[in-house]
Amino acid sequence: MKKALIVALICVNFALLAALILGPAVPKVQAQAVRGAPDYLLVTGKVGADWDAVYLIDLAKRRLLGLRWDRTRRQMLPIRGRAFRTDFDRPKQQQP
């Protein structure tokens, strides 16, 4: 009985070793979708000492929306939105 258990454990170890060796051949997960809705990004961050936030970035419209979780109401509340076009708009250079 002990010999069968030891042989089974050795086989499991070889299987785990093979999984570790062949594991990196699996394609990595990408954070941004290729198909579907590639114009959105979701980023997390801190809003205060006890609050975390989720920032939703719309790349097509160049807008940012901050959301935080309200524990008492149990819903996501908007913090503040920004329009990147107005924030990062450069004045047009004069052409000669």
C-alpha positions in Angstrom: 0.0 0.0 0.0 2.8 2.4 0.9 4.7 1.7 -2.4 1.6 2.4 -4.4 1.1 5.7 -2.6 4.7 6.7 -3.2 4.5 5.8 -6.9 1.3 7.9 -7.2 2.9 10.9 -5.5 5.9 10.6 -7.8 3.6 10.6 -10.8 1.7 13.6 -9.5 5.0 15.4 -9.0 6.1 14.6 -12.6 2.7 15.9 -13.9 3.1 19.1 -11.9 6.7 19.6 -13.2 5.5 19.1 -16.8 2.7 21.7 -16.2 5.3 24.1 -14.9 7.6 23.6 -17.9 4.8 23.7 -20.5 2.8 26.5 -18.7 4.6 29.5 -20.2 3.6 28.3 -23.7 0.0 29.2 -22.9 -0.8 32.7 -24.3 -0.9 35.5 -21.7 -4.1 37.3 -20.8 -4.4 40.7 -22.3 -6.0 43.6 -20.4 -7.4 45.3 -23.4 -9.8 43.5 -25.6 -9.0 43.1 -29.3 -12.7 42.7 -30.3 -15.8 44.0 -28.7 -15.3 47.3 -26.9 -11.6 48.2 -27.2 -12.3 51.9 -26.6 -12.7 51.5 -22.8 -10.2 51.1 -20.1 -10.9 50.4 -16.4 -8.4 51.5 -13.8 -8.5 51.3 -10.0 -7.1 53.8 -7.6 -7.4 55.4 -4.1 -9.7 58.3 -3.4 -9.0 58.6 0.3 -7.7 56.7 3.3 -10.6 54.3 3.3 -12.0 54.6 -0.2 -11.1 52.9 -3.4 -12.3 54.1 -6.8 -12.8 52.8 -10.3 -11.9 55.1 -13.2 -13.6 54.4 -16.5 -11.8 55.9 -19.5 -13.6 56.2 -22.8 -10.8 56.4 -25.4 -13.0 57.2 -28.3 -14.7 60.2 -26.7 -11.7 61.1 -24.5 -13.6 61.2 -21.3 -12.9 59.9 -17.7 -15.5 59.0 -15.1 -14.6 58.2 -11.5 -16.9 55.9 -9.5 -16.7 54.9 -5.8 -18.7 52.3 -3.9 -21.1 53.7 -1.3 -21.4 51.1 1.5 -24.6 52.5 3.0 -26.6 52.6 -0.3 -24.8 49.7 -1.8 -24.3 51.3 -5.2 -21.7 52.9 -7.3 -21.7 56.7 -7.1 -19.9 59.0 -9.6 -17.1 61.0 -8.1 -16.2 63.4 -10.9 -15.8 63.2 -14.7 -13.3 64.9 -16.9 -13.1 65.6 -20.6 -9.5 65.1 -21.9 -10.1 67.3 -24.9 -10.5 70.3 -22.7 -7.9 69.3 -20.1 -5.1 68.5 -22.6 -6.1 70.7 -25.5 -3.0 72.4 -27.0 -3.3 75.7 -28.7 -2.9 75.4 -32.5 0.4 76.5 -33.8 0.4 79.3 -36.3 1.4 78.1 -39.8 3.8 80.4 -41.8 
